[in-house]
Amino acid sequence: MNQAIYLSDSQTVYEYKVTKLSYGIPVTTYEAGLTQSDTSKSTINLIACLEDDAFWAQVKRSGYTNFKADKRIVLTGQLVNQKPLNEIDTKIKQQLQ
């Protein structure tokens, strides 16, 4: 899982390394974990709804009116570097703009 996540605030670029991928986490479990987070390290969580077969079966059963996803995919990364935007590789800079 040695992938990078890059974020920018238009002045600084923050580089995070992916440390964990969690798949199929119930929303209530994820929300309970938020209050127990370790804030001593600079981390990022990228969160998406999990639209698996169970989700689509629920949507179909509802007559295509209930699109509420009850599970999440969470990608976690830890900060490893930060640099001014003008010092970043051109390819990465183009992707951030």
PDB file as gemmi writes it, atoms N, CA and C in Angstrom:
CRYST1    1.000    1.000    1.000  90.00  90.00  90.00 P 1                      
ATOM      1  N   MET A   1       0.825  -1.195   0.000  1.00  0.00           N  
ATOM      2  CA  MET A   1       0.000   0.000   0.000  1.00  0.00           C  
ATOM      3  C   MET A   1       0.863   1.250   0.000  1.00  0.00           C  
ATOM      4  N   ASN A   2       1.831   1.295  -0.773  1.00  0.00           N  
ATOM      5  CA  ASN A   2       2.761   2.413  -0.767  1.00  0.00           C  
ATOM      6  C   ASN A   2       2.323   3.524  -1.726  1.00  0.00           C  
ATOM      7  N   GLN A   3       1.034   3.728  -1.875  1.00  0.00           N  
ATOM      8  CA  GLN A   3       0.501   4.767  -2.750  1.00  0.00           C  
ATOM      9  C   GLN A   3       0.525   6.118  -2.052  1.00  0.00           C  
ATOM     10  N   ALA A   4       0.585   7.188  -2.852  1.00  0.00           N  
ATOM     11  CA  ALA A   4       0.610   8.537  -2.288  1.00  0.00           C  
ATOM     12  C   ALA A   4      -0.728   9.237  -2.514  1.00  0.00           C  
ATOM     13  N   ILE A   5      -1.061  10.103  -1.575  1.00  0.00           N  
ATOM     14  CA  ILE A   5      -2.210  11.004  -1.690  1.00  0.00           C  
ATOM     15  C   ILE A   5      -1.637  12.408  -1.603  1.00  0.00           C  
ATOM     16  N   TYR A   6      -1.959  13.254  -2.570  1.00  0.00           N  
ATOM     17  CA  TYR A   6      -1.471  14.623  -2.569  1.00  0.00           C  
ATOM     18  C   TYR A   6      -2.637  15.588  -2.385  1.00  0.00           C  
ATOM     19  N   LEU A   7      -2.461  16.556  -1.506  1.00  0.00           N  
ATOM     20  CA  LEU A   7      -3.443  17.621  -1.280  1.00  0.00           C  
ATOM     21  C   LEU A   7      -2.721  18.951  -1.367  1.00  0.00           C  
ATOM     22  N   SER A   8      -3.446  19.974  -1.784  1.00  0.00           N  
ATOM     23  CA  SER A   8      -2.835  21.297  -1.848  1.00  0.00           C  
ATOM     24  C   SER A   8      -3.833  22.349  -1.396  1.00  0.00           C  
ATOM     25  N   ASP A   9      -3.300  23.403  -0.766  1.00  0.00           N  
ATOM     26  CA  ASP A   9      -4.110  24.561  -0.412  1.00  0.00           C  
ATOM     27  C   ASP A   9      -3.732  25.755  -1.303  1.00  0.00           C  
ATOM     28  N   SER A  10      -3.172  25.472  -2.464  1.00  0.00           N  
ATOM     29  CA  SER A  10      -2.713  26.441  -3.469  1.00  0.00           C  
ATOM     30  C   SER A  10      -1.384  27.093  -3.102  1.00  0.00           C  
ATOM     31  N   GLN A  11      -0.833  26.761  -1.964  1.00  0.00           N  
ATOM     32  CA  GLN A  11       0.476  27.271  -1.575  1.00  0.00           C  
ATOM     33  C   GLN A  11       1.414  26.118  -1.209  1.00  0.00           C  
ATOM     34  N   THR A  12       0.897  25.163  -0.477  1.00  0.00           N  
ATOM     35  CA  THR A  12       1.684  24.034   0.002  1.00  0.00           C  
ATOM     36  C   THR A  12       1.059  22.745  -0.509  1.00  0.00           C  
ATOM     37  N   VAL A  13       1.918  21.771  -0.817  1.00  0.00           N  
ATOM     38  CA  VAL A  13       1.441  20.447  -1.202  1.00  0.00           C  
ATOM     39  C   VAL A  13       1.784  19.490  -0.066  1.00  0.00           C  
ATOM     40  N   TYR A  14       0.788  18.743   0.382  1.00  0.00           N  
ATOM     41  CA  TYR A  14       0.927  17.787   1.464  1.00  0.00           C  
ATOM     42  C   TYR A  14       0.895  16.388   0.860  1.00  0.00           C  
ATOM     43  N   GLU A  15       1.888  15.583   1.197  1.00  0.00           N  
ATOM     44  CA  GLU A  15       1.964  14.221   0.682  1.00  0.00           C  
ATOM     45  C   GLU A  15       1.699  13.245   1.824  1.00  0.00           C  
ATOM     46  N   TYR A  16       0.735  12.382   1.601  1.00  0.00           N  
ATOM     47  CA  TYR A  16       0.380  11.338   2.562  1.00  0.00           C  
ATOM     48  C   TYR A  16       0.661   9.987   1.914  1.00  0.00           C  
ATOM     49  N   LYS A  17       1.091   9.027   2.703  1.00  0.00           N  
ATOM     50  CA  LYS A  17       1.246   7.650   2.235  1.00  0.00           C  
ATOM     51  C   LYS A  17       0.085   6.825   2.783  1.00  0.00           C  
ATOM     52  N   VAL A  18      -0.530   6.045   1.909  1.00  0.00           N  
ATOM     53  CA  VAL A  18      -1.655   5.209   2.310  1.00  0.00           C  
ATOM     54  C   VAL A  18      -1.176   4.166   3.314  1.00  0.00           C  
ATOM     55  N   THR A  19      -1.877   4.085   4.431  1.00  0.00           N  
ATOM     56  CA  THR A  19      -1.526   3.125   5.474  1.00  0.00           C  
ATOM     57  C   THR A  19      -2.583   2.047   5.674  1.00  0.00           C  
ATOM     58  N   LYS A  20      -3.816   2.323   5.219  1.00  0.00           N  
ATOM     59  CA  LYS A  20      -4.892   1.354   5.476  1.00  0.00           C  
ATOM     60  C   LYS A  20      -6.050   1.577   4.514  1.00  0.00           C  
ATOM     61  N   LEU A  21      -6.637   0.486   4.052  1.00  0.00           N  
ATOM     62  CA  LEU A  21      -7.865   0.512   3.273  1.00  0.00           C  
ATOM     63  C   LEU A  21      -8.880  -0.343   4.000  1.00  0.00           C  
ATOM     64  N   SER A  22      -9.979   0.276   4.400  1.00  0.00           N  
ATOM     65  CA  SER A  22     -11.059  -0.441   5.088  1.00  0.00           C  
ATOM     66  C   SER A  22     -12.260  -0.463   4.154  1.00  0.00           C  
ATOM     67  N   TYR A  23     -12.873  -1.619   4.041  1.00  0.00           N  
ATOM     68  CA  TYR A  23     -13.919  -1.834   3.048  1.00  0.00           C  
ATOM     69  C   TYR A  23     -15.160  -2.415   3.716  1.00  0.00           C  
ATOM     70  N   GLY A  24     -16.311  -1.804   3.476  1.00  0.00           N  
ATOM     71  CA  GLY A  24     -17.557  -2.349   4.006  1.00  0.00           C  
ATOM     72  C   GLY A  24     -17.819  -2.018   5.455  1.00  0.00           C  
ATOM     73  N   ILE A  25     -17.321  -0.896   5.922  1.00  0.00           N  
ATOM     74  CA  ILE A  25     -17.517  -0.502   7.318  1.00  0.00           C  
ATOM     75  C   ILE A  25     -18.933   0.055   7.497  1.00  0.00           C  
ATOM     76  N   PRO A  26     -19.708  -0.490   8.431  1.00  0.00           N  
ATOM     77  CA  PRO A  26     -21.022   0.092   8.702  1.00  0.00           C  
ATOM     78  C   PRO A  26     -20.864   1.546   9.169  1.00  0.00           C  
ATOM     79  N   VAL A  27     -21.776   2.410   8.751  1.00  0.00           N  
ATOM     80  CA  VAL A  27     -21.697   3.831   9.094  1.00  0.00           C  
ATOM     81  C   VAL A  27     -21.596   4.038  10.600  1.00  0.00           C  
ATOM     82  N   THR A  28     -22.396   3.321  11.371  1.00  0.00           N  
ATOM     83  CA  THR A  28     -22.376   3.509  12.826  1.00  0.00           C  
ATOM     84  C   THR A  28     -21.023   3.131  13.419  1.00  0.00           C  
ATOM     85  N   THR A  29     -20.388   2.092  12.900  1.00  0.00           N  
ATOM     86  CA  THR A  29     -19.059   1.688  13.375  1.00  0.00           C  
ATOM     87  C   THR A  29     -18.040   2.766  13.035  1.00  0.00           C  
ATOM     88  N   TYR A  30     -18.104   3.288  11.816  1.00  0.00           N  
ATOM     89  CA  TYR A  30     -17.162   4.331  11.409  1.00  0.00           C  
ATOM     90  C   TYR A  30     -17.331   5.584  12.275  1.00  0.00           C  
ATOM     91  N   GLU A  31     -18.573   6.002  12.470  1.00  0.00           N  
ATOM     92  CA  GLU A  31     -18.827   7.206  13.263  1.00  0.00           C  
ATOM     93  C   GLU A  31     -18.368   7.030  14.707  1.00  0.00           C  
ATOM     94  N   ALA A  32     -18.546   5.856  15.294  1.00  0.00           N  
ATOM     95  CA  ALA A  32     -18.090   5.602  16.668  1.00  0.00           C  
ATOM     96  C   ALA A  32     -16.576   5.693  16.749  1.00  0.00           C  
ATOM     97  N   GLY A  33     -15.883   5.256  15.713  1.00  0.00           N  
ATOM     98  CA  GLY A  33     -14.425   5.307  15.685  1.00  0.00           C  
ATOM     99  C   GLY A  33     -13.875   6.703  15.574  1.00  0.00           C  
ATOM    100  N   LEU A  34     -14.655   7.635  15.082  1.00  0.00           N  
ATOM    101  CA  LEU A  34     -14.187   9.016  14.943  1.00  0.00           C  
ATOM    102  C   LEU A  34     -13.872   9.645  16.289  1.00  0.00           C  
ATOM    103  N   THR A  35     -14.609   9.287  17.304  1.00  0.00           N  
ATOM    104  CA  THR A  35     -14.382   9.878  18.623  1.00  0.00           C  
ATOM    105  C   THR A  35     -13.171   9.269  19.310  1.00  0.00           C  
ATOM    106  N   GLN A  36     -12.656   8.170  18.785  1.00  0.00           N  
ATOM    107  CA  GLN A  36     -11.517   7.496  19.393  1.00  0.00           C  
ATOM    108  C   GLN A  36     -10.254   7.646  18.558  1.00  0.00           C  
ATOM    109  N   SER A  37     -10.235   8.586  17.627  1.00  0.00           N  
ATOM    110  CA  SER A  37      -9.100   8.747  16.728  1.00  0.00           C  
ATOM    111  C   SER A  37      -7.850   9.213  17.464  1.00  0.00           C  
ATOM    112  N   ASP A  38      -6.708   8.742  17.004  1.00  0.00           N  
ATOM    113  CA  ASP A  38      -5.410   9.167  17.522  1.00  0.00           C  
ATOM    114  C   ASP A  38      -5.030  10.458  16.802  1.00  0.00           C  
ATOM    115  N   THR A  39      -5.031  11.564  17.519  1.00  0.00           N  
ATOM    116  CA  THR A  39      -4.750  12.856  16.898  1.00  0.00           C  
ATOM    117  C   THR A  39      -3.282  13.256  17.009  1.00  0.00           C  
ATOM    118  N   SER A  40      -2.425  12.359  17.482  1.00  0.00           N  
ATOM    119  CA  SER A  40      -1.012  12.704  17.617  1.00  0.00           C  
ATOM    120  C   SER A  40      -0.282  12.670  16.277  1.00  0.00           C  
ATOM    121  N   LYS A  41      -0.857  12.035  15.269  1.00  0.00           N  
ATOM    122  CA  LYS A  41      -0.254  11.954  13.941  1.00  0.00           C  
ATOM    123  C   LYS A  41      -1.145  12.673  12.939  1.00  0.00           C  
ATOM    124  N   SER A  42      -0.520  13.317  11.961  1.00  0.00           N  
ATOM    125  CA  SER A  42      -1.284  13.974  10.898  1.00  0.00           C  
ATOM    126  C   SER A  42      -1.739  12.913   9.903  1.00  0.00           C  
ATOM    127  N   THR A  43      -3.042  12.667   9.898  1.00  0.00           N  
ATOM    128  CA  THR A  43      -3.600  11.648   9.014  1.00  0.00           C  
ATOM    129  C   THR A  43      -4.729  12.237   8.180  1.00  0.00           C  
ATOM    130  N   ILE A  44      -5.073  11.503   7.138  1.00  0.00           N  
ATOM    131  CA  ILE A  44      -6.193  11.868   6.287  1.00  0.00           C  
ATOM    132  C   ILE A  44      -7.047  10.621   6.090  1.00  0.00           C  
ATOM    133  N   ASN A  45      -8.353  10.819   6.057  1.00  0.00           N  
ATOM    134  CA  ASN A  45      -9.295   9.753   5.730  1.00  0.00           C  
ATOM    135  C   ASN A  45     -10.090  10.185   4.518  1.00  0.00           C  
ATOM    136  N   LEU A  46     -10.039   9.401   3.461  1.00  0.00           N  
ATOM    137  CA  LEU A  46     -10.874   9.614   2.279  1.00  0.00           C  
ATOM    138  C   LEU A  46     -12.001   8.603   2.369  1.00  0.00           C  
ATOM    139  N   ILE A  47     -13.235   9.083   2.331  1.00  0.00           N  
ATOM    140  CA  ILE A  47     -14.396   8.239   2.608  1.00  0.00           C  
ATOM    141  C   ILE A  47     -15.333   8.245   1.401  1.00  0.00           C  
ATOM    142  N   ALA A  48     -15.817   7.068   1.053  1.00  0.00           N  
ATOM    143  CA  ALA A  48     -16.795   6.951  -0.032  1.00  0.00           C  
ATOM    144  C   ALA A  48     -17.878   5.965   0.396  1.00  0.00           C  
ATOM    145  N   CYS A  49     -19.051   6.138  -0.167  1.00  0.00           N  
ATOM    146  CA  CYS A  49     -20.133   5.191   0.068  1.00  0.00           C  
ATOM    147  C   CYS A  49     -19.818   3.892  -0.665  1.00  0.00           C  
ATOM    148  N   LEU A  50     -20.157   2.776  -0.046  1.00  0.00           N  
ATOM    149  CA  LEU A  50     -19.982   1.472  -0.683  1.00  0.00           C  
ATOM    150  C   LEU A  50     -21.282   1.110  -1.382  1.00  0.00           C  
ATOM    151  N   GLU A  51     -21.243   1.057  -2.689  1.00  0.00           N  
ATOM    152  CA  GLU A  51     -22.415   0.717  -3.490  1.00  0.00           C  
ATOM    153  C   GLU A  51     -22.239  -0.706  -4.010  1.00  0.00           C  
ATOM    154  N   ASP A  52     -22.404  -1.667  -3.100  1.00  0.00           N  
ATOM    155  CA  ASP A  52     -22.236  -3.080  -3.435  1.00  0.00           C  
ATOM    156  C   ASP A  52     -23.566  -3.689  -3.878  1.00  0.00           C  
ATOM    157  N   ASP A  53     -23.588  -5.006  -4.059  1.00  0.00           N  
ATOM    158  CA  ASP A  53     -24.815  -5.682  -4.501  1.00  0.00           C  
ATOM    159  C   ASP A  53     -25.973  -5.481  -3.525  1.00  0.00           C  
ATOM    160  N   ALA A  54     -25.671  -5.497  -2.221  1.00  0.00           N  
ATOM    161  CA  ALA A  54     -26.722  -5.292  -1.214  1.00  0.00           C  
ATOM    162  C   ALA A  54     -27.314  -3.886  -1.332  1.00  0.00           C  
ATOM    163  N   PHE A  55     -26.474  -2.913  -1.587  1.00  0.00           N  
ATOM    164  CA  PHE A  55     -26.950  -1.542  -1.769  1.00  0.00           C  
ATOM    165  C   PHE A  55     -27.905  -1.463  -2.954  1.00  0.00           C  
ATOM    166  N   TRP A  56     -27.491  -2.013  -4.099  1.00  0.00           N  
ATOM    167  CA  TRP A  56     -28.336  -1.924  -5.294  1.00  0.00           C  
ATOM    168  C   TRP A  56     -29.620  -2.722  -5.160  1.00  0.00           C  
ATOM    169  N   ALA A  57     -29.588  -3.829  -4.401  1.00  0.00           N  
ATOM    170  CA  ALA A  57     -30.820  -4.589  -4.147  1.00  0.00           C  
ATOM    171  C   ALA A  57     -31.795  -3.741  -3.339  1.00  0.00           C  
ATOM    172  N   GLN A  58     -31.276  -3.003  -2.355  1.00  0.00           N  
ATOM    173  CA  GLN A  58     -32.108  -2.107  -1.544  1.00  0.00           C  
ATOM    174  C   GLN A  58     -32.697  -0.997  -2.419  1.00  0.00           C  
ATOM    175  N   VAL A  59     -31.908  -0.442  -3.300  1.00  0.00           N  
ATOM    176  CA  VAL A  59     -32.396   0.619  -4.196  1.00  0.00           C  
ATOM    177  C   VAL A  59     -33.531   0.082  -5.062  1.00  0.00           C  
ATOM    178  N   LYS A  60     -33.323  -1.104  -5.614  1.00  0.00           N  
ATOM    179  CA  LYS A  60     -34.356  -1.710  -6.469  1.00  0.00           C  
ATOM    180  C   LYS A  60     -35.635  -1.990  -5.680  1.00  0.00           C  
ATOM    181  N   ARG A  61     -35.483  -2.558  -4.452  1.00  0.00           N  
ATOM    182  CA  ARG A  61     -36.659  -2.849  -3.610  1.00  0.00           C  
ATOM    183  C   ARG A  61     -37.450  -1.585  -3.295  1.00  0.00           C  
ATOM    184  N   SER A  62     -36.754  -0.465  -3.176  1.00  0.00           N  
ATOM    185  CA  SER A  62     -37.420   0.791  -2.813  1.00  0.00           C  
ATOM    186  C   SER A  62     -38.073   1.474  -4.011  1.00  0.00           C  
ATOM    187  N   GLY A  63     -38.003   0.848  -5.172  1.00  0.00           N  
ATOM    188  CA  GLY A  63     -38.557   1.493  -6.358  1.00  0.00           C  
ATOM    189  C   GLY A  63     -37.671   2.661  -6.808  1.00  0.00           C  
ATOM    190  N   TYR A  64     -36.401   2.553  -6.533  1.00  0.00           N  
ATOM    191  CA  TYR A  64     -35.399   3.563  -6.899  1.00  0.00           C  
ATOM    192  C   TYR A  64     -35.649   4.905  -6.216  1.00  0.00           C  
ATOM    193  N   THR A  65     -36.052   4.825  -4.938  1.00  0.00           N  
ATOM    194  CA  THR A  65     -36.236   6.050  -4.152  1.00  0.00           C  
ATOM    195  C   THR A  65     -35.296   6.121  -2.948  1.00  0.00           C  
ATOM    196  N   ASN A  66     -34.722   4.983  -2.520  1.00  0.00           N  
ATOM    197  CA  ASN A  66     -33.841   4.960  -1.350  1.00  0.00           C  
ATOM    198  C   ASN A  66     -32.408   4.661  -1.784  1.00  0.00           C  
ATOM    199  N   PHE A  67     -31.604   5.706  -1.871  1.00  0.00           N  
ATOM    200  CA  PHE A  67     -30.206   5.556  -2.281  1.00  0.00           C  
ATOM    201  C   PHE A  67     -29.257   5.716  -1.096  1.00  0.00           C  
ATOM    202  N   LYS A  68     -29.740   5.411   0.108  1.00  0.00           N  
ATOM    203  CA  LYS A  68     -28.914   5.548   1.309  1.00  0.00           C  
ATOM    204  C   LYS A  68     -27.960   4.357   1.416  1.00  0.00           C  
ATOM    205  N   ALA A  69     -26.674   4.648   1.403  1.00  0.00           N  
ATOM    206  CA  ALA A  69     -25.661   3.600   1.548  1.00  0.00           C  
ATOM    207  C   ALA A  69     -25.291   3.487   3.022  1.00  0.00           C  
ATOM    208  N   ASP A  70     -25.369   2.280   3.567  1.00  0.00           N  
ATOM    209  CA  ASP A  70     -25.107   2.064   4.986  1.00  0.00           C  
ATOM    210  C   ASP A  70     -23.678   1.630   5.293  1.00  0.00           C  
ATOM    211  N   LYS A  71     -22.852   1.450   4.247  1.00  0.00           N  
ATOM    212  CA  LYS A  71     -21.471   1.021   4.450  1.00  0.00           C  
ATOM    213  C   LYS A  71     -20.524   1.982   3.745  1.00  0.00           C  
ATOM    214  N   ARG A  72     -19.292   2.018   4.229  1.00  0.00           N  
ATOM    215  CA  ARG A  72     -18.303   2.951   3.695  1.00  0.00           C  
ATOM    216  C   ARG A  72     -17.008   2.243   3.319  1.00  0.00           C  
ATOM    217  N   ILE A  73     -16.272   2.880   2.422  1.00  0.00           N  
ATOM    218  CA  ILE A  73     -14.898   2.530   2.095  1.00  0.00           C  
ATOM    219  C   ILE A  73     -14.063   3.672   2.651  1.00  0.00           C  
ATOM    220  N   VAL A  74     -13.020   3.360   3.420  1.00  0.00           N  
ATOM    221  CA  VAL A  74     -12.186   4.400   4.031  1.00  0.00           C  
ATOM    222  C   VAL A  74     -10.720   4.123   3.686  1.00  0.00           C  
ATOM    223  N   LEU A  75     -10.088   5.110   3.068  1.00  0.00           N  
ATOM    224  CA  LEU A  75      -8.663   5.054   2.749  1.00  0.00           C  
ATOM    225  C   LEU A  75      -7.955   6.015   3.693  1.00  0.00           C  
ATOM    226  N   THR A  76      -7.010   5.497   4.475  1.00  0.00           N  
ATOM    227  CA  THR A  76      -6.308   6.299   5.478  1.00  0.00           C  
ATOM    228  C   THR A  76      -4.855   6.480   5.057  1.00  0.00           C  
ATOM    229  N   GLY A  77      -4.353   7.706   5.252  1.00  0.00           N  
ATOM    230  CA  GLY A  77      -2.959   7.992   4.944  1.00  0.00           C  
ATOM    231  C   GLY A  77      -2.321   8.805   6.053  1.00  0.00           C  
ATOM    232  N   GLN A  78      -0.990   8.707   6.133  1.00  0.00           N  
ATOM    233  CA  GLN A  78      -0.227   9.457   7.135  1.00  0.00           C  
ATOM    234  C   GLN A  78       0.666  10.472   6.423  1.00  0.00           C  
ATOM    235  N   LEU A  79       0.717  11.699   6.966  1.00  0.00           N  
ATOM    236  CA  LEU A  79       1.526  12.764   6.382  1.00  0.00           C  
ATOM    237  C   LEU A  79       3.005  12.372   6.417  1.00  0.00           C  
ATOM    238  N   VAL A  80       3.665  12.486   5.248  1.00  0.00           N  
ATOM    239  CA  VAL A  80       5.088  12.155   5.176  1.00  0.00           C  
ATOM    240  C   VAL A  80       5.936  13.319   4.675  1.00  0.00           C  
ATOM    241  N   ASN A  81       5.286  14.317   4.040  1.00  0.00           N  
ATOM    242  CA  ASN A  81       6.063  15.414   3.476  1.00  0.00           C  
ATOM    243  C   ASN A  81       5.141  16.590   3.155  1.00  0.00           C  
ATOM    244  N   GLN A  82       5.713  17.763   3.164  1.00  0.00           N  
ATOM    245  CA  GLN A  82       5.006  18.945   2.669  1.00  0.00           C  
ATOM    246  C   GLN A  82       6.036  19.891   2.069  1.00  0.00           C  
ATOM    247  N   LYS A  83       5.657  20.491   0.919  1.00  0.00           N  
ATOM    248  CA  LYS A  83       6.553  21.388   0.197  1.00  0.00           C  
ATOM    249  C   LYS A  83       5.743  22.528  -0.390  1.00  0.00           C  
ATOM    250  N   PRO A  84       6.408  23.665  -0.632  1.00  0.00           N  
ATOM    251  CA  PRO A  84       5.726  24.740  -1.362  1.00  0.00           C  
ATOM    252  C   PRO A  84       5.343  24.256  -2.762  1.00  0.00           C  
ATOM    253  N   LEU A  85       4.236  24.737  -3.271  1.00  0.00           N  
ATOM    254  CA  LEU A  85       3.724  24.315  -4.573  1.00  0.00           C  
ATOM    255  C   LEU A  85       4.760  24.498  -5.681  1.00  0.00           C  
ATOM    256  N   ASN A  86       5.542  25.563  -5.630  1.00  0.00           N  
ATOM    257  CA  ASN A  86       6.507  25.814  -6.702  1.00  0.00           C  
ATOM    258  C   ASN A  86       7.705  24.872  -6.678  1.00  0.00           C  
ATOM    259  N   GLU A  87       7.818  24.006  -5.657  1.00  0.00           N  
ATOM    260  CA  GLU A  87       8.912  23.031  -5.581  1.00  0.00           C  
ATOM    261  C   GLU A  87       8.465  21.612  -5.938  1.00  0.00           C  
ATOM    262  N   ILE A  88       7.238  21.463  -6.356  1.00  0.00           N  
ATOM    263  CA  ILE A  88       6.678  20.146  -6.641  1.00  0.00           C  
ATOM    264  C   ILE A  88       6.908  19.776  -8.097  1.00  0.00           C  
ATOM    265  N   ASP A  89       7.083  18.492  -8.341  1.00  0.00           N  
ATOM    266  CA  ASP A  89       7.233  17.947  -9.688  1.00  0.00           C  
ATOM    267  C   ASP A  89       6.099  18.458 -10.578  1.00  0.00           C  
ATOM    268  N   THR A  90       6.432  18.839 -11.799  1.00  0.00           N  
ATOM    269  CA  THR A  90       5.461  19.435 -12.735  1.00  0.00           C  
ATOM    270  C   THR A  90       4.247  18.542 -12.962  1.00  0.00           C  
ATOM    271  N   LYS A  91       4.455  17.246 -13.095  1.00  0.00           N  
ATOM    272  CA  LYS A  91       3.346  16.317 -13.342  1.00  0.00           C  
ATOM    273  C   LYS A  91       2.350  16.329 -12.190  1.00  0.00           C  
ATOM    274  N   ILE A  92       2.854  16.300 -10.970  1.00  0.00           N  
ATOM    275  CA  ILE A  92       1.969  16.340  -9.797  1.00  0.00           C  
ATOM    276  C   ILE A  92       1.277  17.694  -9.712  1.00  0.00           C  
ATOM    277  N   LYS A  93       2.007  18.752  -9.970  1.00  0.00           N  
ATOM    278  CA  LYS A  93       1.441  20.104  -9.913  1.00  0.00           C  
ATOM    279  C   LYS A  93       0.263  20.247 -10.891  1.00  0.00           C  
ATOM    280  N   GLN A  94       0.410  19.705 -12.101  1.00  0.00           N  
ATOM    281  CA  GLN A  94      -0.666  19.775 -13.092  1.00  0.00           C  
ATOM    282  C   GLN A  94      -1.911  19.036 -12.623  1.00  0.00           C  
ATOM    283  N   GLN A  95      -1.718  17.909 -11.941  1.00  0.00           N  
ATOM    284  CA  GLN A  95      -2.854  17.130 -11.448  1.00  0.00           C  
ATOM    285  C   GLN A  95      -3.576  17.845 -10.316  1.00  0.00           C  
ATOM    286  N   LEU A  96      -2.868  18.664  -9.574  1.00  0.00           N  
ATOM    287  CA  LEU A  96      -3.465  19.382  -8.444  1.00  0.00           C  
ATOM    288  C   LEU A  96      -4.219  20.639  -8.886  1.00  0.00           C  
ATOM    289  N   GLN A  97      -3.915  21.122 -10.071  1.00  0.00           N  
ATOM    290  CA  GLN A  97      -4.549  22.387 -10.516  1.00  0.00           C  
ATOM    291  C   GLN A  97      -5.824  22.170 -11.260  1.00  0.00           C  
TER     292      GLN A  97                                                      
END                                                                             
